Structure formats: C-alpha cells, structure tokens
Amino acid sequence: MQGNNPIFSRAEGFNGRHATYDAAAPSAEELQNMYAAPSATPVQTGRMTYDDVVMKTGITFAVLLAGAVIGWMNTGLTFIGLIVGLVLGLVNSFKRNPSPVLILLYAGFEGLFVGGISNFFENTAISGRPLDGIVAQAVLGTLGVFAATLLVYRSGRIRVTPKFQRGVMIALVGYAIFSLVNLLFMWFGSSDTAFGFRDGWFGVLIGLFAVGLASFCLILDFDFIDKGVKAGLPAKFAWTAAFGLTVTLVWLYIEILRLLAILRGE
C-alpha cells in the first residue's frame, strides 16, 4: 500500500515499484570471503567508544574553560553562571536522551561561575591571610584526585555494586541537606564566618568528606562509561558521559578550593 509520506512515496520498496533482482546465489568462494571479513567496529555500528567519551569530554571542558576565562575577567557574571548553570544542569540530568547543545550551554555558563568564584578566592583574604595561588593548588588537587580515582577503579580494588551505589546516593542526599541548611544559616543566621558551619576543623572534616564523596561519584562515572562501552550503548550517550564527568569534576574542584581556603585561613 502506498502511503502519503512524500519521502516514502519516492523510495523503492515503499511505493510498490521496487525493482526485482535475479542475481545468482553467491559462490562458495564469495561466501568464504564474507565470513573471513573483519567484524564491524563500534564506530561503524554507531556504538559508544572510549575515544568518543574522551573527545566529547574534551569539547565540553574546552567550552567550560572558555567560560571560566570570561567569568574570571567579568566577575559580575558569576551569579548568572551559577543560576543558569544550575537550571541547565537539572534539565540535562532529567533528559532521557542527551542534547549536545544543552550540555555545551551548561558547560559555558558553569564556566562563568567557576571563573568568577576562582577569581574571588584568588584575590581575597580569610582571617587576614591572602589566598593567592589557591586556584593553581585547587586545579592540581583536582587533577591528582581524578588520576588517583581512575587508577583505583582500573585496578579493580573498588567494585561498583548495588550496595555501593545506594551508599553513595544516601551520602549525597545527606550532604545536600547539610549544604542547604548551612547556606540558609549563612544567609539568615547570625554567622559571621565565611563558611557558616563549615568553619575551623569541623569544616576541614566536612571538606574531606565532600572530596571523598566526589571521588566515589567519579567512580560511578567511570563505571557508567565502562559498562556503556561494553554493552554497546549508542554513540550519543558519550555526551551523557561527558556531562557527568564535567559535573563531578566541577564539584570536586569547588570542594578542594573551599577546603584549601579553610586550611589557609585558619
């Protein structure tokens, strides 16, 4: 039956006017060559590969760094980057299929926030002590934690089990609630400290906990990538992997930046 779709109506096989072929059956030699031919690669079949993830993550971080440079030079955009980045982060988190445009927009606005907050820490003082050089320290710390976490995951010393995933999620919810309470206390309470409840050695302990939690989230990201490649996920999900890594690494960087500020300020 011929449909009304103009594309299908012009295509052989859908319009009832397809050609018939009377080609002879392949010979034994041709069949042998077909069986001996190499299997299609993941790229040829449109499946996600490690190279895809690396490339998409590199693109996402390039946009993030460009936004960070702009945010560093224009600190008035920090709050805009924070709000828009948060909204886009939530939108991307709940989308069933990744959107490269929305992910790159998230990276750009999140970069504005990262650049602005980095400028603030670099050029401020806590308890009369300047924090110059703290951004470089935080970057090196983030790269170090990332490398160490990747090595631990690749060594197989930590296995991502359902119990491990539940534990990380419970810790994330608890930390999110604490952070919200602390933020409200800083805004509406009588705190005269820079970090609210996260001050002094208690703040150091909370900071170490947060860095450890972010490291466990990195392990979940690595596990998603590893299992996704082995399961043959569609190539588009490399953008999901890039988004997840970006979110986790930005969070890890902010936590290390704050932890260093507490240590150096006290």
C-alpha positions in Angstrom: 0.0 0.0 0.0 1.4 3.4 -0.9 1.4 6.0 1.9 1.1 9.7 1.7 4.6 10.4 3.1 6.4 12.2 0.1 9.7 10.6 1.1 8.4 7.1 1.2 6.3 7.6 -1.9 9.5 8.2 -3.9 11.5 5.4 -2.4 11.7 2.0 -3.9 10.3 -0.7 -1.6 7.6 1.6 -0.2 5.8 2.7 -3.4 5.2 -0.8 -4.9 7.5 -0.1 -7.8 10.7 -1.6 -6.4 13.0 -3.4 -8.8 13.3 -7.2 -8.7 16.7 -8.9 -8.8 17.5 -12.2 -10.4 21.1 -12.3 -9.3 22.6 -15.7 -8.9 23.4 -17.1 -5.5 26.9 -16.3 -4.2 29.6 -18.8 -4.9 31.5 -20.8 -2.2 34.5 -18.5 -2.6 32.4 -15.4 -2.1 30.7 -16.9 1.0 34.1 -17.7 2.4 35.3 -14.1 1.8 32.2 -12.8 3.6 32.8 -15.0 6.6 36.5 -14.0 6.7 35.8 -10.3 6.5 36.6 -8.4 9.8 33.7 -7.6 12.1 32.3 -4.1 12.0 33.9 -1.8 14.6 31.8 0.1 17.2 32.3 3.3 15.2 30.8 1.6 12.1 27.8 0.4 14.1 27.2 3.7 15.8 28.2 2.5 19.3 29.8 4.5 22.0 33.6 4.1 22.4 36.2 5.3 24.9 37.5 7.6 22.2 34.0 9.1 21.8 33.9 9.8 25.5 37.4 11.4 25.5 36.6 13.6 22.6 33.2 14.7 23.8 34.6 15.4 27.3 37.4 17.4 25.8 35.0 19.5 23.8 32.8 20.1 26.9 35.9 21.1 29.0 37.1 23.4 26.3 33.8 25.3 26.5 33.9 25.3 30.3 37.4 26.7 30.3 36.4 29.4 27.7 33.5 30.4 30.1 35.9 30.3 33.0 38.2 32.8 31.3 35.3 35.1 30.7 34.0 34.7 34.2 37.4 35.4 35.6 37.6 38.7 33.7 33.9 39.6 34.3 33.1 38.6 37.9 29.7 40.2 37.6 28.6 37.2 35.6 29.3 34.8 38.4 25.8 34.7 39.8 24.3 34.4 36.3 26.5 31.5 35.6 25.5 29.9 38.9 21.8 30.1 38.4 21.7 29.3 34.6 24.2 26.5 35.1 22.2 25.0 37.9 19.0 25.1 35.8 20.7 23.6 32.7 22.3 21.0 34.9 18.9 19.9 36.2 17.4 19.9 32.7 20.3 17.7 31.3 20.1 15.4 34.3 16.4 14.6 33.7 16.6 14.3 29.9 16.2 10.7 28.6 18.3 11.5 25.6 21.4 13.8 25.7 21.3 17.1 24.0 24.8 18.3 22.9 23.6 21.9 22.6 22.2 21.9 26.2 25.3 20.2 27.6 27.6 22.7 26.0 25.5 25.6 27.1 25.7 24.2 30.6 29.5 24.0 30.3 29.7 27.6 29.2 27.5 29.0 32.0 29.1 26.8 34.6 32.4 28.1 33.4 31.3 31.7 34.2 30.6 30.6 37.7 33.8 28.7 38.1 35.9 31.6 36.7 34.2 34.1 38.9 34.4 32.1 42.1 38.0 31.3 41.4 38.8 35.0 41.0 37.1 35.7 44.3 39.2 33.1 46.2 42.4 34.1 44.5 42.1 37.8 45.3 40.6 37.7 48.8 41.8 37.0 52.3 40.4 35.0 55.2 41.3 35.9 58.8 43.7 38.4 57.3 45.6 35.8 55.3 45.8 36.2 51.5 44.8 33.2 49.3 46.9 34.0 46.3 47.9 30.8 44.4 45.0 28.9 45.8 43.4 28.3 42.3 46.6 26.6 41.0 46.6 24.4 44.1 43.0 23.5 43.7 43.5 22.6 40.0 46.5 20.4 40.8 44.5 18.8 43.6 41.5 18.1 41.3 43.8 16.5 38.7 45.5 14.5 41.4 42.3 13.1 42.8 41.0 12.4 39.3 44.1 10.4 38.4 44.2 8.5 41.7 40.5 7.6 41.4 40.9 6.4 37.9 43.9 4.2 38.8 42.0 2.7 41.8 39.0 2.0 39.6 41.1 0.4 36.8 42.9 -1.7 39.4 39.6 -3.3 40.4 40.1 -2.6 44.1 36.7 -0.9 44.2 33.7 -2.7 42.6 30.6 -0.8 41.8 27.8 -2.9 43.3 24.2 -2.0 44.0 25.2 -1.6 47.7 28.0 0.8 46.7 25.6 2.8 44.6 23.0 3.0 47.3 25.6 4.1 49.8 26.8 6.9 47.6 23.3 8.1 46.9 22.4 8.2 50.6 25.6 10.1 51.4 24.8 12.6 48.5 21.3 13.2 49.9 22.7 13.8 53.4 25.4 16.1 52.2 22.9 18.1 50.0 20.6 18.6 53.0 23.5 19.7 55.2 24.7 22.1 52.5 21.2 23.6 52.1 20.9 24.1 55.9 24.4 25.7 56.0 23.5 28.0 53.2 20.3 29.2 54.9 22.2 29.7 58.1 24.8 31.8 56.3 22.1 33.9 54.7 19.6 34.3 57.5 21.5 33.3 60.7 23.9 35.2 62.8 27.0 33.6 61.4 29.9 36.0 60.8 32.2 33.3 59.3 32.9 32.9 55.6 31.7 29.3 55.5 28.9 29.0 58.2 29.0 25.7 60.0 31.9 24.7 57.7 34.5 26.6 59.8 37.6 25.5 61.6 38.4 21.8 62.0 34.8 20.8 61.6 34.8 22.5 58.2 38.0 20.6 57.3 36.4 17.3 58.2 33.3 18.1 56.2 35.5 19.2 53.3 37.4 15.9 53.4 34.2 14.0 53.4 32.9 16.0 50.4 36.1 15.4 48.4 35.8 11.7 49.2 32.2 11.6 48.2 33.0 13.4 44.9 35.7 10.8 44.3 33.1 8.0 44.7 30.9 9.8 42.2 33.8 9.8 39.8 34.0 6.0 40.2 30.3 5.8 39.3 31.0 7.9 36.2 33.9 5.6 35.2 31.7 2.6 35.8 28.9 4.0 33.6 31.4 4.7 30.8 33.0 1.2 31.1 29.7 -0.7 31.2 28.2 1.5 28.5 31.0 0.8 26.0 30.9 -2.9 26.8 27.1 -3.0 26.4 27.3 -1.2 23.1 25.3 1.9 24.0 24.5 4.3 21.1 27.3 6.8 20.4 25.1 9.7 21.5 25.5 8.7 25.1 29.1 9.7 25.0 27.7 13.2 25.6 25.9 11.9 28.8 29.3 10.6 30.0 31.0 13.9 29.2 28.2 15.8 31.1 28.5 13.5 34.1 32.3 13.9 34.3 32.1 17.6 34.0 29.5 18.0 36.8 31.5 15.8 39.1 34.9 17.4 38.4 33.5 21.0 38.8 32.0 19.9 42.2 35.3 18.3 43.2 37.3 21.5 42.2 34.9 23.7 44.3 35.2 21.4 47.3 39.0 21.4 47.1 39.1 25.2 46.6 36.9 25.6 49.8 38.9 23.1 51.8 42.2 24.9 50.9 40.7 28.2 51.9 39.6 26.9 55.3 43.1 25.4 55.9 44.9 28.5 54.8 42.5 30.9 56.5 42.9 29.2 59.9 
